[in-house]
Amino acid sequence: MILGIASIKKFILLFFSLLISSIAICQKYNNNFDNPMKLDLIISGNYGELRPNHFHSGIDFKTNGREREKIYSITDGYVSRINISPWGYGKSVYITHPNGYTSVYAHISNYNIEIETYIKSLQYKNKTYSIDTLLPKGFITIKKGEFIAFSGNTGNSFGPHLHFEIRTTNTEHPVNPLLFGYNIKDNKAPKIYSLVTYNLNSDLNNPDKNISTLYKLTNSYLTKDTIYVNRKTGMGIEVYDFVDLSTNKCAPYKLSLYKNNILIYSIVADEFDFSEKRYVNAHIDYARYLKNRKKIHKLYVEPNDKFSLYKNVVNRGIIELHNNETANIKIIAEDFNKNKTEIKFVISAKNHNEKKILKSRYILNYNKENIFANDSIKITIPKNALYNNLDFKYLYLAKNKYRISSEYIPLFKKIKVELKPFGLEKKYFSKTVIIRISKKGHIQALPSKYNGKYFSTYSDKFGVFSLMIDTIKPRIKPVNIFPDAKFIKDNKIRVKITDNLSGIKSYNAYIDGKWVLFEYDAKKANLTYYFDNKVPANETYHNLKIIVKDSVGNTAIYKVRFFH
């Protein structure tokens, strides 16, 4: 084939456009960052991975299965934030760099001496373990390659590792760290395990009515050449990526959907805003995830899914066909190292069996505030709390117990639930909370208030809601302490604290009448005091007192004498 002059010019312009774009991207992210650890960087979780209620905002690096691996600053900067929490990132440190980026190191066990000394002084000053403090520029300066902390397993971490992020300083957008040139050994292409087709003839978010069909793949191969679909169809895939030296399931860097060789949907894991994190529940097949933990990436976009990682989306990625019309479909899964897997097949609307979907009388519009109320209950669903219009269902189950919609419907914003108490004595009102009960029977107590008419709370899920009284105080269980225990070689005191319903609200510990710092590991329910200069080893007896309160004021007190 001989190209004309016009075609050659277009080709040259396209080539140089792509070249300039590629150079611009390289220049944007070329900041000569060092590795955060002096280990081979092996990934256990990558950027953009699907996590409960959020997209993963960084990279999880393995630490040889142990804690206390040294962590180093990736370049010059200053400590701009220190956050310590029993949940989330656990112990973390933020270092702001002069190049416009901030690096984050989370789930650590301890800081270097300068940071540790400063943060402990704040904890004792405020008499709290949890701290979230911003530091001024120049207060604690850090050099490139300087030791800043030890790796750990604090917060919502279920194994020793380093959670590492790079954020834009001005916007705090987490950016994919691989864009900065970190060399991760990866010669493995993503694997596609399942294909799902969705009947989108209804514009309602109703997992009990919208029909989906799952096709299992063998070695990323679809055995069917032609798939029969409805006239309005969405696609989804179960896909994971793997890197060398690790068996952990990661997320692909890029997914693309083509109809008749025309790109109609893609998602690229490069940079997003934390305010977008709950769009993950619109991106995945939320109902299927709750039912069997299968993570399906939907390759189409819900009406109120505004996630910024979507690119080149045509008609929200939805495929529309006329009767007897066919289309060639291609789906490509690609990792950051450009290893690719693709599947190709034909879809046909011929001989489809479309089930008529009946609507109820109560349709909620996602882009409006919706209020449902009767003599017993009031539900306020804010504007844009839903990802799609909803066929709303409400059911009275028993006194003070109601089913609100379906737990398989995801929410972007919290809804307000107000329940009028029936048959409860007023003396128990201060001990009453609203609970949410999952289909598996799990009870979640929600922070509740009584306004003289209703108990009210906010929930990020639909489901079954009820009122429950909590009069049982928390439990304090000694682990390595008992009356007259002698701490000579052991450098810590440890107890467990638990609560039966409303949850731990606060705890305080005192030795010889002075407040001391007990660290709280919420996932293990551990309170731990590491002996410091507040209790010198003077070979004498001391008195420990621990006070734990739950969210409705039930209080437990533990007292013991020990030797140190």
N, C-alpha and C positions, 0 to 999 in steps of 0.2 A: 504494500500500500504506500502510495506517495503522498506525503503531507503537503498541503498548500502553505503559502507564505503566512497566511493568517493563523493557521493551526500551529506552525512553528513558533510564531511570536507568542501565542497563548501558552505554549508549552514552556518557552523560556521564561515568561513572566511568572508562571506558576512555580517553576523550579526555583527561581531566585526568591520568590515570596516565601516558599517553604524554608529555604536556606536562611534567609534573614530572620524568620520567625524562630528557627532552631537556635541561631546564634543569640538572639535576644533572650530566649529561655535560659540558655547556658550562662549568659552574663548575669541574668537576674538572680540565679541561685548559686553562682560560683563565689563562695565566701571562704573557702579554704578552712573548713572546720576540721578539728581533730576528732578522733574517736572518743566517746565518753568513758571507755574502759580499755585497759591494756590487755584485752582478750580478743580472740577471733569473734567477730560479731555474728552471732547466730540468732536468728529470729524465732521467737515463739508466738508472736502475734504482730500483725502488720497494720499499717495505716489504712483506714477505711473499712476495716473488718466489721462485720455485723455483730454488735453486742446488745445486751438487753437495754432497750430504750435509748441507744446512742450508737453512732458510728465511732469506731476507735480512732482517737485523735493523735496517736503517735505510734512508736514501734516498741514492742517488748523484746528486750534482749536477754538471752539466757545468761545465768551467772554460775555455770557449772553445778547447778542444783543446790547451791549453798548461799548463805548470806555473807555479808562483810567483804565482798569484792570492792576494791577501791574504784571510786568514780571521780573523773577529772573534768574540769571545764573545757569545753570544745574550743574556746577562744577567749580573748580578754573581755572583761566586763565588770559588772558589779552586782552584788546580791540585791535584787529588787523586791523579792517577796519570799516569805517563809510561811508555809501552811502545814499545820499539824492537825489531823482529824482521826477519830477512830474508824471512819469510813472512807470511801472515795480513794484519793491518792495517798492516804496515810500521812507519812512524813514526806514533804517535798520541798524543793528549793528551786527558785527561779533566778536565772542570771541574765541580765540585759546587756547586750553587746552593742558597740558603737555602729555596727553595720545595719541596724534596723531590725534585728531579730533578737528574740529572747529564747533561751534554752531552758527546758524544764526536766527535772530529774525526780521521779516519784517512787513511792513504796520503799524508801530508804530506811535504814535502821538507825543510823547516827550521822551527825554532821562532823565536819572538822572542828578542831578545838575552838576557833574563834566564833564560828556560827553557833556551836553547841552552847558555849558560855553565854552568848547574847540571848538565845532563845530561852534558856533555862531561867535567866534573870526575869524575862517577861512572864514566863509561866508562874513563877513564884510571886511576882508583883501582882498579877491578876488572879492568882489562885485558881488556875485552870490548866488542864492538859491541852485542850484544843486552842490553837492559836492561828490567826490569819493576819499577818502584818506586812505592810508595805515599808520598804526601807528607802531612804533618800540616796540619790546618786553619790557615790564616793564614800558612803558609810562603811561598807565592807567591799573592798576592791578585790578582784580575782584576775589572775594571769592565765594565759592559755596554758593548758596542761597542768594546772594546779589542782591538787587533791581537794575535793569539796565534801565528800560524804562516802559512807559505806552503803552498798546495796542491801536490800532487806526484803521484808514480806509484810509490810504494814498496810493498813487500810483494807480495801476490797481487793486484796491480792491473795491468790490461792496457790502460791508457790513462789519461792525466791526468784526474783528477776528485777530488771531495771525497766521502768516505763520511761521512755525518752521522747520528748517533743521539741520541735522548733516552731515558734510562733512569730508572726509579724508583731513587732512591738506596739505599733500604733493601733492596730485593729484587734490584736490578740487572736487572729485567725491561726489555727494549727495548720502547718504546711507539711506535706509528705517529706520526711527527712531524706528519703532516697533521692529527691531532687537535688540534694546538695553533694552528691557524689560519693555517698557511703557505699563501699564495695561489699555487696552481699553475694556470696556464691549461690548462683541459681541457674541451673541448666534444665530445670523441670518445667514443662508446660502445665497450665491449669488442667484440671480434670472436671468434666461435666458429668454429673451423676443422674440427673433427672431433667426432663422437660415437662413443663406444665402449660396447658392452654386454658384460657379463661373465657367464659361466655360473658360478654359485656353488653348484652342487649338491654339490660337494665342499667340505669344510671344511678342505682342506689347501692349503698354500702351495706350489704346484707349477706354474710357468709353462709347463712342457712339456705339461701335461695340462689345466689350466683353459682353457677355450675363450673367446676374445674375438673380437668382430666390430667392425670400424671402418667408420664411414660418414662420407664427406667432405661438408662443407657448402660451399655457394656463397653468399658474402656473408651468412654466418650463417643461411642458409636450408637446412633439411632437406627434400630432395625427396620423401622417403617419408612417407606419412601414417600407415602402420601398420608396426611392426617386430615381427617374431616372435622371442620370447625363450624362455628356459627358465623353469621354475617359480620358480626362485630366481635373481634377477638383480641385478647392480650396474651403475650408470651411471658414465661418465667423459666428460670433454670436454677437448679441446685449445682453450684460450682465452687470448687476450692482450688487454691494454689498451694504449691509446696516448694520449699527451697532446699538446697543441698544441706546435709548434715543435721536435718531436723525432720521429725515426723508430724509436727504440728500443722493443723489446717489453717491456712491463711486466706485472705481475700484476693481476688484478681485486681490488678491495677485498672483495667479497662474492660468494659463490656459493650458490645455493639450489636445492633439488630438491623438487618437489611431486608427489604422487601423488593424483590425483582432488581437486586443489585443497587438499590437506592437506600442510603443510610437514613433510618427514621428514628433511631434512638441510640444514645451512648451515654455512659457514665464513666468519668475519669477521676480517680482518687488523687487530687493534687492539693486543694486548699478549700476549706469551708469555714463557716462561722459557728461558734458554739450554740448560738440561738437556734440553729437548724438541726440540732442533734436528734430530736424526736421525730424528724422526718423518716428516720429509719423504720418506724412502724408502718409507714405508708409504702416504703420501698419494698419491704419484705411481704410475703404472704403471711400476715400476722396470725390469722386463725390456724393455719397449718403449723406454724411455729409453736403456738400454745398447745396444740393437740399432740404433736409428736416430735417437737424440737427440730423439725426439718427446716433449714434456712433456704428459702427460695427467693432469689433476686427477681422481682417483677421487672420486666423490660417495657413497661408502660407506666404512665404517670397519673396518679390520682388527681382530681381537679384542684385540691388544696394542698398538693405536695409541691412546695416551692424550693426544693433542695437545689443549691447552686452547682452541684457537681454534674447535673444533667447537661448534655451537649447535643446539638443537632437534632432536637426532638421535633418530629413532624406528627401532627394530629395526636399528641400525647403518647406516641408510640403505638397507638391502637391501629389494628389492621381491619379495614372494612372491605368486604367483598359482596358482589351481587350473587344471586343464585347461579350455581354452576360455574362460577368464576374460580380460577386457581391462581396461586402466587408462589413464587420461589422464595424460600426463607433461608437466610444465612445468619447464624449467631456466632460471634467470635469472642472468646475469652482470652485476654492477654495479660501477662504479668509485666512488672517494671523492666525486666531484662529482655522484653520483646519475644519471649517464648509464647506461642499461640496455640490454641485449640479451637477448631471450628466445627460446627455441625451444619449440614444442609438438608433440606427436605422440602416437600411441596405440601401446601395446604389447599383444601378445596371446600367450598361451601355447598357442594352438591350433596344431596340426600341428607342434609343436616336435619336433626330433630330438635327444633327449638321449643322449649317449654315456656309457655306464657307465664310471666311473672306478675302476680297480683300485688297491688299496692294497698297498704292499709290507709286508714283515714288520717293518720298522723305522720306526715312527712316533714322531717327537719331539714332546713336549708343550711348548708355548711357555712355560707358567708353571711349569716344573720345570727343574732342572739336568739336562743330558743328557751322558753320557760314552760315547764309542765308542772301543774299544781292541782291538788285536791285537798280534802279535809285532813289528810294524814301526812302528806309529803309535798315538798317543793324542790324541783330540780332546775337549776340554771345552767345552760350550756352556752358558753360565750361564743361570740362570733369567731369563726375560723378554729374552733376547738375540734371540729370534725374534719376528716380528710375528704369526705364525699357526702352527698345528701344521704339521709338515714331514714329507713323505714322503722320508726320508733316503736318499741314495745315496752309495756309496763305491766307488772303483775303483782298483786297482793298475795303474799305467801302465808303469813300468819301475823299475829299482833306484833307490831313494831318490826316487821320483816318484809322486805320488798325486793323484787327483781327489777333492775333498771337496765333496759336494753340487753345486750349480750356482751360478755367479757371478750368475745372474739372481735369486737369492734374497737379499733385503736383510737386513742385520743391524742391530739397535739397539745391541747391546753387542759388544765384541770377544770372539772365541773364542780359546782357547788351543790351539795346534797343537804337538805333540811328535813328532819324527821320530828314529828310531833309525838311526845311520849304518851303512851296509853298504859295505864295500870302500874306505873312506877311511882313509888313513894318519893316525896320530895326530899326526904333525908338522904336518898341515894343519888340525887342529881349530880352532886359534886364528884361522884365516883363513876359516872356513866360516860361511856364513849360510843361513838359510832364505829361499827366494825364492817369490814368487807369480807365476804366469804367466797372463795374461789370454787370452781366446779369440783376440784379435788379436795375440798373441805378445809383448805388453809385459811386461817383467820388472820386478818391484818387490822390492828387497831389504828384508827385515824385520829389525829389531833382534833378535839371537838370542843365546842362552846355551846352554852345554853343562853338564849337571849330573852328568856321569859315566856317563849311560845314554842320554839323549835330548838332541838340540838342541831348544830350545823358543822359541816366539815367540807374539805376540798379533796377530790379524788382524781387521780390521773388514769383511772380505769372505770369502766362500767362493771356491773355484776350485781350480786346480792348484797343488800345493806340491811343492817339491823342495829338495835341498841343492846348494849351489854354492860353489866355492872362489874366493876373491879374493886374488890375490898381486900385483896390479898397483897401483902407487902412483898417487896423484892426479896430475893434469897442471896445471902452472902455465904459462900462455901470456902473455908480455908483450904489451901493447897499444900503449903509447906510451913505453916505456922500453927501453933497450938499453945496452950498456957505454959509459960516458962520455957518456951523454945529457945535454943541457943544458936545464934547466928555468928559463927566464928569464921568458917570458910565460905559459906553461902553468901553471895553479895546481893541478894534480893529477897523481898517478901512478895508472895503471890497469893491472891484469892480469886475466886470466880464470882461474878455477879450476874444474876438472871432475873427476869420478871415474867409473870405468867400471861399478861395481856397488854396493858397500856404502854409498856416499854420504859426503859431506864431514862429518866430525865436528867438526873444529876447525881454526882457522888463527890464526897469530900473525905479526906483522911487526915488524921492528926496524930502526931507522936509527941507525947509529953505536952499536949495542948497546943502544939504548933503545926500549922498546915504543912503537909509534905506532898510532893509530886508523885502520884501514882499514874502510870501510863495505862491507857485503856485500849485493849485490842478487842473490838466489838465482835469480830467474827469468831473468836475463840472464847469470848466472855471473860477475858483475863484482865485483872487489875494487878499491875506490877510496880513495886517500889524498888529502885536500885539505890543502895546505900550511898549517901553522899555526905558532904560536910555538914548537912543539917542534923545528922545523927552520927556524931563521931564514935569510933570504936573505943569507948572508954571503959569497957568491961563492967557494965552495970545494967540494971534492969530498966526497961522503958515501957511506957503504956501506949498502945495503939488503939485508935478509935476510928472506925469507918462508918459513914452515914450514906445510905443510898436511898434515893427517892424515885418513885415512878411518876408517870405523867399525870396521875390524878391525886398525888400527894401521899400515897401509902409509903411509909418510911421504915427501913430496916437499919438497925444499929448493931455493929459487931465490936466488942471490946476484948482485948487480950494483953497480957504482959509477956514481954520477951527479953532476952539477954543479948547484948551486942557490945 
